[in-house]
Amino acid sequence: MAHQYDVPHMVKSHTAAGGKTLLITDRSSDAEIKSDYSLLFRVLMNLLINALEASSPGEEVICVAEKMGEEMLFTVNNCAFINPEIQRRIFQQYFSTKTGNGRGFGTFGTKLICEKFLHGTVSFSTSETEGTHFRVNIPVFHS
């Protein structure tokens, strides 16, 4: 049975993962993080599911965790390019490029959780040649 915060297991079993490869690399040197794991789990799940939904079958989504000084850096990368109109609205509440109920909270919620509750930052870059890279930085120790 998967641990409640087993991100790889949860993401790989999500319907958006079908036909796609998820590569997770932990370069954190077993760094211990003092933070709210349920919120961090939610952030990573949002970013990974969004990356998988934006990917085509056969493509890879890459997630890397690494300790950078007093912060943990999590990156989620996929091959998709986000066009400029969407880039401007990416962190806007209720904005989504997808249809269906319950949409438009993923990136907004990720930014809100990171900045307000985990005392970190979230940012992204995108290009037609490099795809999209979301970065989450959180302090290693937060009470």
Secondary structure, 3 states (H helix, E strand, C coil): CCCCCCHHHHHHCCHHHCCCEEEEEEECCCCCCECCHHHHHHHHHHHHHHHHHHCCCCCEEEEEEEEECCEEEEEEEECCCCCHHHHHHCCCCCCCCCCCCCCCCHHHHHHHHHHHHCCCEEEEEEECCCEEEEEEEEECECC
